Amino acid sequence: MQPNRSNQKEGRWRKIQDAACYSGVSPSQLRKLKADESFSPGIEYCYLTGKKGGPVGWDPVAIEDWQIKQSQLIADAPKKAASEIETFAAMDV
């Protein structure tokens, strides 16, 4: 069963193994993205007890949204970089 926000019985937050399976990102990579602050608390992950040392829940749908956004940034990077290059064309002074 794929996660979705309308499935209230199971809730939004999943175990890391479930999020890894759904997203195709390994549990260790998910933890690294969290540690590197690539993920935002309350969006891609949540401290389920409200304490930093408590269990962490993962939102596979938000992780998928993050993957899409990152992919778009990567794809757009060359075009953005090219648009920021200054030209040395002759100027009318």
C-alpha positions in Angstrom: 0.0 0.0 0.0 1.4 3.3 -1.0 1.3 6.1 1.5 -1.0 9.1 1.0 -2.2 11.9 3.1 -5.8 10.8 3.1 -5.0 7.5 4.8 -5.8 8.5 8.3 -5.8 5.0 9.8 -2.0 4.6 9.4 -1.1 8.2 9.8 1.4 10.3 8.0 4.6 9.2 9.7 6.3 6.0 8.7 9.3 3.9 9.9 12.5 4.6 8.2 12.5 1.2 6.4 9.1 2.0 4.9 10.1 5.5 3.8 13.3 4.0 2.3 11.4 1.4 0.4 8.9 3.9 -1.0 11.5 6.5 -1.9 14.3 4.3 -3.2 16.7 6.1 -0.8 18.5 4.0 1.8 17.9 4.4 5.5 21.5 5.6 6.0 21.1 8.2 3.2 17.8 9.4 4.7 19.6 9.9 8.1 22.4 11.7 6.3 20.0 14.1 4.6 18.4 14.8 8.0 21.8 15.4 9.6 22.9 17.6 6.7 19.6 19.6 7.2 18.6 18.9 3.6 15.3 17.7 5.2 13.1 20.0 7.3 11.7 18.9 10.6 7.9 18.6 10.4 8.1 18.2 6.6 10.1 15.1 5.6 10.6 13.9 9.2 9.2 14.4 12.7 10.3 13.6 16.3 7.3 11.5 17.2 7.5 12.2 20.9 8.4 15.8 20.5 11.9 15.2 21.9 15.1 15.1 19.9 16.2 11.7 21.3 12.8 10.1 20.6 11.8 8.0 17.6 11.7 9.7 14.2 8.8 9.3 11.8 9.4 9.8 8.0 6.9 11.2 5.5 7.4 9.3 2.2 5.1 11.7 0.3 7.1 14.7 1.5 10.4 12.9 0.6 9.1 12.3 -2.9 8.2 16.0 -3.2 11.7 16.8 -2.0 13.2 14.4 -4.6 11.2 16.1 -7.4 12.2 19.6 -6.3 15.9 18.6 -6.1 15.7 17.0 -9.5 14.2 20.2 -11.0 17.0 22.3 -9.4 19.7 20.0 -10.8 18.1 20.1 -14.3 17.8 23.9 -14.2 21.3 24.5 -12.8 23.2 24.7 -16.2 20.6 27.1 -17.6 20.7 29.3 -14.5 24.5 29.3 -14.5 24.6 30.3 -18.2 22.2 33.2 -17.6 24.4 34.6 -14.9 27.5 34.7 -17.0 28.5 38.3 -18.0 29.2 39.0 -21.6 31.9 41.3 -22.8 29.9 42.6 -25.8 30.7 46.1 -26.9 28.6 48.7 -25.2 27.5 52.0 -26.7 29.0 54.6 -24.5 
